[in-house]
Amino acid sequence: MNTSVVLFTSDLRVHDHPPLRAALAGADTVVPLFVLDRAIEDIGFAGPNRRAFLADCLADLDRRLRDRGGRLVVRGGDLVEQVCAVMADADAADLHLAAGVSRYAHDRERRLREALQADGRRLHVHDAVITALPPGEVTPAGSDHFAVFTPYFRRWSGHALRAVLGAPRTVRVPDRVHSLPLPAREDLTGLSPGLPRGGESQGRARWNAWLRDGIDRYGEDQDRLADDATSKLSPHLHFGTLSPVELVHRARARATPGTEDFVRQLCWRDFHHQVLAARPRTASADYRPRGDRWRSPESAAEDIRAWQEGRTGYPIVDAAMRQLLHEGWMHNRGRLLTASFLTKTLYVDWRVGARHFQRLLVDGDLANNQLNWQWMAGTGTDSRPNRVLNPVLQGKRYDPCGVYVRRWVPELREVRGAAVHEPWKLPAEERARHGYPEPLLELAEGLRRFRRARGLD
């Protein structure tokens, strides 16, 4: 019988899955394969939170395949070696794979193609699986990518997306291909206590509930830190348990102001992916160097540790950092605030912050994490590279009653109203009773240091 292999990577779903549907259309049996890639472990990209969420996703994907008569095959080790071994076991001629954008994804595709060609087998790479539009699908005149979001959004919005594919009814997997046991969340340690569950079932349930009850107010509510009014779909987009193509189609079908704002956020995700695809070095190097001489990790060690632990003395920053520790996730406004504080108030290299986020974030997407950090550091695509977010003003604007701060900073729960954003102004006896740390530095001092370093004075 004719057999194909589908290599799942960041696309752990059965709905709207072009590689799976193409493999089923061209073969009698299909091997759905996931490789626990040793290289991902070696580069430190497999933090406990993401490994736990991944375990949930793989278990759910296996259940969905079994509902259709199939199963998920899991292997571990070198990805290319394991793919070739499975194809040999299944006597498969074709491998189907979703296109990636990182340098590692490009290298993985090259290695697979070379290995398969040497063995007389074929690789089929499918676009618009991990992103709504493939990177490079729309480009400006004279460049291979857009460096500014607004013109990209205009072109992206006018470009037709592919149609949404339904989930297959039947998946037949040959018996002769063996699998390792599925990994389990319960076998892992060091997880954030409030880490959400993963899997396509969870993702689709959250999406349907939010589409019904939350998306229409997204534009007006998304930055209100206390309201928890974002979709929290980013982990599912990162692991591909939800299709960005399907989300755009279904959101646009509602045609409300909130859905337009949500689609814009999905476009931001595609924007960062097309930047990284064109400039892979930006995962670790400045997109637009500013001549920064960042404080060394050694000289800034105490400040960095206080920032990581949510002890900076600035309540809105500390609340966001503690949310990250507890949930493995952080509100988007919190991400902007904490990144601005680290890079521009403390003047610490954005890569230090990006690594910390990657260790903890369940949605730790390379393109979005690194390029959003560069945006706030002023080394990325931001047209205002020297903007500095004031945590006091931002706290009063986006958490005016202090609900978010008191939720995550219990030392300040007795402080009422907006005073919670400036606890250093409280009487000394009251400050001592709360036990909350004094600010690491005055904001004006941090601003002066940043402006001097950037040559703005």
FENHUHU-V128799 format. One record per helix or strand. SS is the DSSP state (~ for helix, > for strand). FROM is the first residue (numbers start at 0). TO is the last residue. Records with the same first field share a line. If there is no record, write none. Layout:
SS = FROM-TO + FROM-TO
This chain:
> = 2-7 + 28-36 + 71-76 + 93-97 + 121-125 + 294-294 + 347-347
~ = 17-25 + 37-41 + 47-66 + 78-89 + 102-117 + 148-156 + 184-186 + 199-212 + 214-220 + 224-226 + 233-238 + 243-253 + 256-277 + 279-282 + 300-308 + 314-326 + 331-344 + 349-359 + 365-376 + 390-397 + 402-407 + 409-411 + 416-424 + 427-433 + 442-452
